[in-house]
């Protein structure tokens, strides 16, 4: 059984994206060597190592077994753009408005981008309640357990 061979732009894009994230992980890992406090190195180094491993696996997988479809595949482009835009917006406004309000921006934008079913009152209340609980839990985890200074 032969794997489908694809020379599409989607295949090249997948390989380039994986290579970019391997490079970003290596660059982040190198950057952490300049940190003077050992405790400040642990989280970025862990994330960088995981990024290198997962992006490397993605690169090898896509190289050995290319996908037969182009680019993003089927889907709605505005959902992808909305998700990226809200994540970037949340990152940029977090220093000014704080962790929780920026989390609300990211959650609501991600929820709108991900919701394919019909909106009902019960789903709105369920998702907003779950989102509020998750955001408060993360805030408590970072601020009081991990002692991460938050904006």
C-alpha positions, -999 to 999 in steps of 0.1 A, spaced: 0 0 0 16 32 -11 11 65 7 -3 93 -15 24 116 -28 17 153 -27 37 181 -39 11 207 -29 17 240 -13 -1 226 18 26 200 21 54 226 18 35 249 42 33 222 68 70 214 65 79 251 67 56 257 97 71 227 116 106 238 108 98 274 120 85 260 154 116 238 158 137 269 151 116 290 176 120 263 202 158 262 197 160 300 198 139 301 231 161 274 246 192 294 237 177 325 252 170 309 285 208 303 290 211 340 298 186 339 326 203 345 360 176 329 381 174 292 377 136 292 387 130 315 357 145 290 333 123 260 341 90 270 324 104 284 292 129 256 288 102 230 294 79 246 268 108 250 243 118 214 246 82 202 241 79 226 212 110 212 196 98 176 201 63 181 188 73 202 159 100 177 150 76 149 151 52 169 129 80 176 104 91 140 102 55 127 99 46 152 71 79 145 53 75 107 54 37 106 49 24 137 31 -12 146 32 -33 144 0 -51 176 6 -40 212 0 -34 238 27 -59 240 55 -83 215 41 -121 221 44 -132 248 68 -143 284 72 -115 309 69 -131 336 91 -131 312 121 -94 308 118 -88 345 114 -110 353 143 -92 328 166 -58 342 157 -70 378 160 -85 373 194 -54 355 207 -32 383 195 -56 410 209 -56 392 243 -18 392 243 -15 429 235 -42 441 259 -31 419 289 -5 444 302 -31 472 302 -63 455 313 -50 425 333 -51 387 330 -88 381 336 -103 407 311 -77 396 285 -87 360 292 -124 369 285 -114 384 252 -95 352 242 -123 329 255 -152 347 238 -133 350 205 -123 313 206 -157 302 215 -173 321 186 -147 307 163 -152 271 175 -190 271 179 -206 253 149 -239 244 165 -269 266 170 -266 290 199 -292 284 226 -297 302 260 -286 270 278 -254 266 257 -245 303 262 -249 301 300 -231 267 301 -201 279 281 -199 313 298 -201 296 332 -175 270 323 -152 297 308 -155 319 339 -147 289 361 -117 279 340 -103 315 339 -106 320 376 -90 286 382 -60 295 360 -58 329 376 -57 312 411 -32 286 399 -8 311 384 -11 338 411 -14 318 443 1 283 436 28 290 411 34 326 423 36 340 388 32 378 389 2 386 367 -8 420 352 
